[in-house]
Amino acid sequence: MQAPTGSGKTIAMAAMAQSAIARGSSVIFTVHRRELVFQSSDTLNRWGIPHGIIASGHTQTREPMQVASIDTLKLRLDKVEPPTLMIIDEAHHAMAAGWKRVIDAWPSTVVVGLTATPQRLDGRGLDSIFHGMVQGPPVAWLIENRYLSPYRLFAPPIGIDVSSIKTVMGDFEKKHLEATVDNKAVTGNAVRHYIKHAQGKRAIAFCISIEHSKNVTKEFQSHNINAVHLDGFDQKSHRDRIMSDFANGRIEVICNVDLFGEGLDVPGIEAIIMLRPTQSLTLYLQQVGRGLRYIPGKVALILDHAGNCTRHGLPDAHREWSIAGRTKRKSKEPEPQLRVCEFCFRCFPPAPVCPSCGMACKTKPREVHFVDDDLQEIKNQELFQENLHRIAVGRARTRDELERIRIQRGYKPGWTDYILNARQRKSNAKEI
């Protein structure tokens, strides 16, 4: 069963389990992370479904419903009775050795997989495990019908150049990627754009490594923004306290690596900060989906410093999913086409005007290029602002566009004529 992040797959699991147990069947719901064991248990408690937990530190019980950590379950196959039904969370991982070991050990068990993204980075299909797929409603429909929140996506004008970074197992090599991204210029840029677009909003920042996440946290804190770092080594009591403070607005930004990438439901997220370039469509959609959970009146903000939207398209782009394997992407296959507003840097599908600031767009959507050289040359915020200004002036082609810049910058009325005359002189000189 494919259904987008935030559309209720855990609720679907609870409904399936309740129906199966009512008919005398036994059910095991398997997850790949310890945090998801407790989150799933909370959902079952809300549904009034008695259950046991198969995980380290928990005494095994005999309820017909069990929530199991796959790492523990694969080691206890001699102690666990094969269930009638096994439901696999984040089922795009089901090709991993642990799940395969369990599935092979229980040939008579019915297996149902749940995932938002039935696509693996290595291209292998899931059809060796699952015999068919039910595809849920698309993200655009869920947004239109208020099951997910609408969003605004911004791609800052200066981003991360990954052209020289090697690909390992289908994604960017982490060490080289971290060396490229974990620097003062990039983290300062992330903080500046948070202040500009999302100040005071509760945000999750996705980083490359624990060290990178800690550095980003320090940069936010240096600007008097209440930010914290969390990772999988933190005690559950500490994470619960941070989550409570985040939900109540006492913490504004949580920086992490993969802790919130899959499955974990964090209420109240209003903004997503993407600082990790990835070639994984699954990772991109999982991370973006954390911010799309519906709250009345909310418009999620996505600050894509990593340029992932230009690799994978908008979160609500139409996608056809399949459990069959896929061939490698052809090198000449075009990237998703997006418009990026020249003035506010909002990303959106091709349209005549920017939906944020109303700026008229050029006739043809431009390709988005993220240039790291300019980012490395930034020494301070004043220079960064001046670079932005030069980019905007260089791209302005009409008197109206230049006038808009003049008014925004507070220049004297003769500035527009000065720029136009200077361009004309330069053009005449070229002709001579």
C-alpha positions, 0 to 999 in steps of 0.5 A, spaced: 500 500 500 502 506 497 500 513 500 504 519 501 507 521 508 502 524 513 496 521 509 494 516 515 498 509 514 499 508 521 491 508 522 490 504 516 495 499 520 491 499 526 484 498 522 487 492 518 489 489 525 483 490 529 479 487 523 484 481 523 484 480 530 476 480 531 476 474 526 481 470 530 487 472 527 494 474 530 498 480 527 505 483 528 507 490 525 514 491 524 518 497 524 525 499 523 527 504 528 526 503 536 522 510 536 517 508 531 515 502 536 513 507 541 509 511 536 505 505 533 504 503 540 501 509 542 496 509 536 494 502 538 492 504 545 488 510 542 484 505 538 483 500 544 487 495 541 491 491 546 498 489 544 505 487 546 512 489 544 517 485 541 524 490 542 530 490 547 528 491 554 521 489 553 518 482 556 515 478 551 507 477 552 502 473 548 497 478 545 494 477 538 497 483 536 505 485 537 509 491 535 516 489 533 523 492 532 525 488 526 532 488 529 529 484 535 524 480 531 529 477 527 533 474 533 527 471 536 524 467 530 525 461 535 521 464 540 515 468 536 509 464 533 508 465 526 502 470 525 497 470 520 498 477 518 505 481 518 504 488 516 511 492 514 512 499 516 516 503 511 516 497 506 521 500 501 526 497 506 523 490 506 529 487 501 534 488 507 536 482 510 533 482 516 526 482 513 527 477 508 530 472 514 523 473 517 519 473 511 522 466 509 521 463 516 514 464 515 512 462 508 504 461 510 504 469 513 500 474 509 505 480 508 502 487 507 507 493 506 506 500 507 510 506 504 510 513 501 515 511 496 515 504 493 522 506 490 529 504 492 535 508 491 539 501 488 533 501 483 531 494 485 524 492 485 519 490 491 515 485 486 520 479 489 516 480 496 509 483 494 505 481 489 501 487 487 500 494 489 494 499 491 496 506 490 493 511 495 491 518 493 496 523 490 499 529 494 496 534 490 489 531 492 490 531 499 492 538 499 486 540 495 482 536 500 485 539 506 488 532 508 495 535 508 497 542 508 499 547 502 506 549 502 511 554 499 517 552 497 524 557 496 530 555 493 535 560 495 539 563 490 546 561 492 546 554 494 550 547 494 555 545 488 555 537 488 558 536 481 564 534 484 561 529 489 562 522 488 556 517 488 556 511 492 550 506 492 546 511 489 547 517 493 552 522 494 558 520 498 557 523 505 564 525 507 565 529 501 558 532 501 559 534 509 566 537 507 562 541 502 556 543 506 559 544 513 561 551 513 560 557 516 557 560 509 552 555 508 550 555 515 549 562 515 545 562 509 540 557 512 539 561 518 539 568 514 533 565 510 530 562 516 529 569 519 527 572 512 521 567 511 520 563 517 522 567 523 518 564 529 516 558 526 517 551 528 522 548 523 526 541 522 533 542 519 535 536 515 543 535 516 548 530 513 552 528 519 551 529 527 557 534 527 554 538 521 547 538 525 551 540 531 554 546 527 548 548 524 544 548 531 550 553 534 549 557 528 542 558 530 543 559 537 548 565 535 542 568 532 538 568 539 534 562 535 532 557 540 535 551 536 537 544 539 540 538 536 537 531 536 540 524 534 538 517 535 543 516 541 539 521 545 535 518 551 527 517 550 526 521 556 530 527 553 527 526 546 520 526 549 522 533 553 524 536 547 518 534 543 514 537 548 517 544 548 517 544 540 510 542 540 509 548 545 513 553 541 519 553 546 523 550 541 523 553 534 528 549 530 530 542 531 536 540 527 537 532 526 540 527 521 535 521 519 531 521 526 525 525 523 526 522 516 521 516 516 515 515 520 516 519 526 510 523 527 512 530 530 506 535 531 506 542 529 512 542 524 511 549 520 517 549 516 522 544 513 530 546 512 533 542 507 541 542 508 542 535 505 543 534 498 540 527 496 539 523 489 534 519 493 527 521 491 524 517 497 529 521 502 526 527 499 519 526 499 519 523 506 523 529 509 518 534 506 512 530 508 514 531 515 512 539 514 505 537 510 501 534 516 495 538 516 493 544 521 488 548 519 490 555 516 497 552 516 502 553 510 508 549 510 515 553 508 520 549 505 527 552 505 531 547 500 538 550 500 540 543 498 537 544 491 533 537 491 527 540 488 531 541 482 533 534 482 526 531 484 520 536 482 515 539 487 512 535 493 506 535 489 508 533 482 504 527 479 508 521 480 506 514 478 509 508 483 511 501 481 513 495 485 517 493 479 525 495 479 527 501 474 533 502 470 538 507 471 536 514 469 539 516 463 544 521 463 541 526 458 534 525 461 531 532 463 531 535 470 524 537 473 522 544 470 521 549 475 520 557 475 524 560 480 522 568 482 528 572 480 526 577 486 523 572 492 526 566 490 519 562 490 519 555 486 513 553 483 511 550 476 511 554 470 506 560 471 506 567 468 507 570 475 510 568 481 504 566 486 508 570 492 510 576 490 506 577 483 513 578 479 512 577 472 516 571 469 520 570 463 516 566 457 521 560 458 522 557 465 529 557 467 533 551 469 535 552 476 543 552 477 546 552 484 553 555 484 558 554 490 563 558 488 559 565 490 557 562 496 565 560 498 566 568 497 561 571 502 565 574 507 559 577 511 552 579 510 553 586 507 557 582 501 551 577 501 546 582 500 550 586 495 551 579 491 544 578 491 542 585 488 547 585 483 544 578 480 537 581 481 539 588 477 543 583 472 537 579 470 532 585 470 530 587 463 525 592 463 524 599 466 518 596 470 523 591 473 528 596 474 524 601 478 521 595 482 528 594 485 530 602 485 524 602 490 525 596 494 533 599 495 531 606 496 535 609 490 534 616 487 529 617 481 534 617 476 537 610 478 533 607 473 535 611 467 543 611 469 542 603 469 539 603 462 544 609 459 550 605 462 547 598 458 546 602 452 553 605 452 556 598 453 551 595 447 554 601 442 561 599 444 560 592 443 557 594 436 563 598 434 
